[in-house]
Amino acid sequence: MASESSVAASQSQSFTVGVVGGGIAGSLAALRLCEALPQASVVLIERRPALASGGPYCHLHSGGLLYATNIDNDEARVLLHHSLLFAQTFPQCLLLRPTIVAFRKDAPQEGSVLVQRCEAMREEYRRMVTSGHFEASLGPPDDYFQAYTRDDLDRLLTQPSSTESQGDSSVPATNDDWALRFARVADLDEIKYPLVCVRELGVSCARCSAVLELKLAELQGQGRLTLLTSTEVVCVKREADPQSGSTTWAVRVRTEGRGHEGGTAPEPTKLSVEYLVNAAGFETPTVDSWVQDAAAG
C-alpha cells in the first residue's frame, strides 16, 4: 500500500491516540479506534515498511491444546473466544487446517490429557455457537475433534481416503482423511495414544496484512488516520502542555530514508498524543519501560 511515511505529510503532529506497532494487534486496534471514535485523530507507527508482516501462516487456536499441561481450561477457553472473534473479523484470511496433536512416547504427558482438553473445548465451542454470538468458524461442534487409537490408524491405513475413493487426492475432507495423511508419514511406534485430530484454521498473515492495509488506507484517505511506516519509536516521555496545563505523551520517532545529506540519521520528530497504545510485539517491554520511567518521573 502506498502511504505517507513522513510526519511532515500529516496536517498535525498532535493526536488523540498513538498506536505503537503495526502488527495485526496494533493495526486492528487503530482500525477499531477510528470506527468507535470518529472525531478522534489516530496515528499508527510501524517500524517496518508494511503492516502485519510476519510468517506466512500460523494456527488459529490449537496452542491451547498443544500446551494442555501448561494452561488450565479457563485460560484455554479465553484463547478459544479470542480465536473465534479473530476468525469473524478476518474470514477471508482463513484456510481449513485440521491439526494432529500427539505426545511422543518419552513425553511425561498421557494422551488422555489431550482428550480431556478437547472435550472441554468442544463443549465451550458448542455453547458459543448456540448462543448466537459466534459463527461456527471451526465447523459443526460435533466434528470439533476426534480421538484415534493405534488400531484406528492401522485401520485407516488399509483403505483410501474419502476423497481418493472419488478420484480426488488434493484436499482431505474429513477428520479421518487428515488422520490418514498423518499415519502415512509418521512413526506410529513413537507416539502415545490416543492422539487427536482437531478442527483448526490456518491464518494467512499476508492476507491479514492486505485486508488491514486496504481498510486503513480508506481511513487515511478520509483524514481520520495518519499511518507512519518505516518509522521507529526512539523514546517516549510524559510532557506538560504549558498552555492547557494538561499532560501528553511525547513520542519521538525517526523515519527511515529521511536522513540528511551524507547518510546521517535525521533528528527524531516529536509526536504528542493524549493516549498511547503499546502494541509493539516483542519490543513491548521497551515501550513499557519508557512509560514506567515517565510515570516515575
C-alpha positions in Angstrom: 0.0 0.0 0.0 1.3 3.4 -0.9 1.3 5.5 2.3 2.9 8.6 3.6 5.7 7.7 6.0 6.6 11.3 6.7 5.3 13.1 9.7 5.6 16.3 7.7 3.0 15.0 5.4 0.4 14.9 8.1 -1.6 18.0 8.9 -0.8 17.9 12.6 1.7 16.3 14.9 -0.7 16.2 17.8 -3.1 13.2 18.0 -5.8 11.8 20.3 -4.3 8.3 20.2 -1.0 7.0 19.2 -0.6 3.2 18.5 3.0 1.9 18.6 3.3 -1.2 16.4 1.6 -2.0 13.1 1.3 -5.8 13.5 -2.2 -7.4 13.4 -2.9 -6.3 17.0 -1.8 -2.7 16.5 -3.4 -2.3 13.1 -6.7 -3.7 14.3 -6.6 -1.5 17.4 -6.1 1.6 15.2 -9.0 0.4 12.9 -11.4 -0.1 15.8 -10.4 3.2 17.4 -11.2 5.1 14.2 -14.5 3.3 13.9 -15.5 3.8 17.6 -14.2 7.4 17.9 -14.9 9.2 14.5 -13.9 12.6 16.0 -10.5 11.3 17.3 -7.2 11.6 15.4 -5.2 8.4 15.4 -1.6 7.8 14.4 -0.3 4.3 13.8 3.5 3.9 13.9 5.2 0.9 12.4 9.0 0.2 12.1 8.7 -2.0 9.1 7.7 -0.9 5.5 4.5 -2.9 5.6 1.8 -3.7 8.2 1.2 -7.0 9.8 4.4 -8.5 8.4 5.3 -11.9 9.7 5.3 -15.6 8.9 3.1 -16.8 6.0 0.8 -18.9 8.2 0.0 -19.6 11.8 -2.6 -21.7 13.6 -5.7 -20.1 15.0 -6.2 -21.7 18.4 -4.5 -25.1 18.8 -1.9 -23.6 21.2 -4.5 -24.2 23.9 -4.3 -27.9 23.1 -0.6 -28.2 22.5 0.1 -26.7 25.9 -2.6 -28.7 27.6 -0.5 -29.3 30.7 0.7 -25.7 31.0 -2.5 -23.7 30.9 -5.8 -24.6 32.5 -9.2 -24.9 30.9 -10.3 -21.4 31.8 -7.2 -19.9 30.0 -7.9 -22.2 27.0 -11.5 -21.0 26.9 -10.3 -17.4 26.7 -8.0 -18.4 23.9 -10.8 -20.0 22.1 -13.0 -16.9 22.5 -10.3 -14.6 21.1 -9.6 -17.0 18.3 -13.2 -17.1 17.1 -13.5 -13.3 17.3 -10.4 -13.1 15.1 -12.0 -15.6 12.7 -15.1 -13.5 12.4 -13.0 -10.4 11.8 -10.8 -11.9 9.1 -12.9 -14.7 7.4 -11.2 -14.2 4.1 -7.8 -14.9 5.7 -8.6 -18.4 7.0 -8.0 -21.8 5.5 -9.2 -25.2 6.8 -6.1 -26.8 8.5 -7.1 -29.6 10.9 -4.2 -30.4 13.2 -2.9 -33.6 14.7 -1.8 -33.2 18.3 0.1 -36.1 19.9 2.7 -36.8 22.6 5.9 -38.7 21.9 6.4 -41.9 23.9 9.1 -40.3 26.0 6.8 -37.4 27.0 5.6 -37.2 30.6 2.0 -36.4 29.5 -0.6 -39.0 28.6 -2.8 -38.9 25.5 -5.9 -38.9 27.8 -4.9 -35.3 28.8 -5.5 -34.2 25.2 -8.9 -35.9 25.0 -10.0 -34.2 28.2 -8.9 -30.8 27.0 -10.6 -31.3 23.6 -13.8 -32.4 25.3 -13.9 -29.3 27.4 -13.2 -27.1 24.4 -15.8 -28.8 22.3 -18.5 -28.1 24.8 -17.3 -24.5 25.1 -17.4 -24.1 21.3 -20.9 -25.6 21.2 -22.1 -23.2 23.9 -20.6 -20.2 22.0 -22.2 -21.2 18.7 -25.5 -22.0 20.3 -25.5 -18.5 22.0 -25.8 -16.9 18.5 -22.9 -14.5 19.2 -20.3 -16.6 17.4 -20.2 -18.2 14.0 -19.3 -21.9 13.6 -15.9 -21.0 12.1 -14.5 -24.4 13.1 -17.4 -26.3 11.6 -20.1 -28.2 13.4 -19.3 -28.6 17.1 -19.8 -32.4 16.9 -16.9 -32.5 14.4 -14.6 -30.3 16.6 -12.2 -33.2 17.3 -11.8 -36.9 17.0 -9.5 -39.2 19.0 -7.6 -42.1 17.5 -6.0 -45.2 18.9 -3.2 -47.1 17.2 -5.8 -49.6 16.0 -7.8 -46.8 14.5 -4.8 -45.6 12.5 -3.9 -49.1 11.3 -7.5 -49.5 10.1 -7.3 -46.2 8.2 -4.1 -47.3 6.5 -5.9 -50.2 4.9 -8.3 -48.1 2.9 -8.2 -44.9 0.7 -9.4 -41.6 2.0 -12.9 -40.4 1.1 -11.6 -38.0 -1.5 -9.2 -40.6 -3.0 -12.1 -43.0 -3.4 -13.7 -40.4 -5.6 -10.6 -39.8 -7.7 -9.5 -36.6 -5.9 -6.4 -36.8 -3.7 -5.8 -33.0 -3.4 -7.6 -31.8 -0.2 -8.7 -34.0 2.7 -12.4 -33.7 3.5 -12.9 -35.4 6.9 -11.0 -35.9 10.2 -10.3 -39.5 9.0 -8.7 -38.1 5.8 -6.4 -35.9 7.8 -5.5 -38.6 10.3 -4.7 -40.9 7.4 -2.3 -38.5 5.9 -0.6 -38.2 9.2 -0.5 -42.0 9.7 1.2 -42.5 6.3 4.2 -40.3 7.2 4.6 -40.6 11.0 6.4 -43.2 13.0 3.4 -44.6 14.8 5.6 -46.7 17.2 6.9 -43.5 18.8 3.6 -41.9 19.7 1.4 -42.2 22.8 -2.3 -42.9 22.3 -4.9 -41.7 21.9 -3.9 -38.8 19.7 -6.4 -36.2 18.5 -7.3 -34.5 15.2 -8.7 -31.0 15.9 -10.7 -28.9 13.5 -8.3 -26.0 13.1 -7.9 -23.0 10.8 -4.7 -21.7 9.4 -4.3 -17.9 9.3 -2.7 -16.3 6.3 -0.7 -13.3 7.7 -0.2 -12.0 4.2 -4.0 -11.8 3.6 -4.5 -10.2 7.0 -1.9 -7.6 6.1 -3.6 -6.9 2.7 -7.1 -6.6 4.4 -5.8 -4.2 7.1 -3.9 -2.1 4.6 -6.9 -1.6 2.4 -9.2 -0.7 5.4 -6.6 1.7 6.9 -5.9 3.3 3.5 -9.5 4.2 3.3 -9.4 5.9 6.8 -6.2 7.6 5.8 -7.8 9.0 2.7 -10.6 10.3 4.8 -8.1 12.1 7.1 -9.1 10.1 10.1 -5.8 8.2 10.4 -2.1 9.0 10.0 0.0 6.0 9.0 3.7 6.1 9.6 5.6 3.1 8.2 9.3 2.6 8.2 9.2 4.7 11.3 10.9 3.8 14.6 9.9 5.0 18.0 13.1 6.0 19.8 11.7 7.5 23.0 8.5 8.0 25.0 8.2 10.7 27.7 5.4 12.5 29.6 5.3 16.2 29.0 3.1 19.1 30.3 1.3 21.4 27.9 2.3 24.9 29.0 -0.9 26.4 27.6 -3.6 24.0 28.9 -1.6 22.6 31.8 -2.6 19.0 30.7 0.0 16.3 30.2 0.5 14.3 27.0 2.8 11.6 25.8 5.7 12.8 23.8 6.6 10.1 21.3 9.8 10.7 19.4 10.1 8.9 16.1 12.7 8.6 13.3 11.7 7.7 9.8 14.0 5.6 7.7 15.3 7.2 4.5 14.8 10.8 5.7 18.3 11.4 6.8 20.4 14.4 5.9 22.9 14.5 3.0 25.8 12.2 3.6 23.6 9.5 5.1 23.5 10.7 8.7 20.4 9.8 10.7 17.7 12.5 10.9 16.8 14.1 14.2 13.8 12.4 15.9 10.5 14.1 15.3 8.1 14.6 18.3 4.5 13.5 18.2 2.1 14.5 21.0 -0.6 12.0 21.9 -3.2 12.1 24.6 -3.4 8.3 24.9 -0.8 5.7 24.0 -1.4 2.1 22.9 1.6 -0.2 23.1 1.3 -3.0 20.5 5.0 -3.3 19.8 5.1 -7.1 19.8 8.4 -8.5 21.2 9.5 -4.9 21.7 6.6 -4.2 24.1 8.9 -4.3 27.2 11.0 -1.5 25.8 8.0 0.8 25.3 6.7 -0.3 28.8 10.0 0.7 30.4 9.8 4.2 28.8 6.2 4.6 30.1 7.1 3.4 33.6 10.1 5.7 33.7 7.9 8.6 32.6 5.3 7.8 35.3 8.0 7.6 37.9 9.5 10.9 36.8 
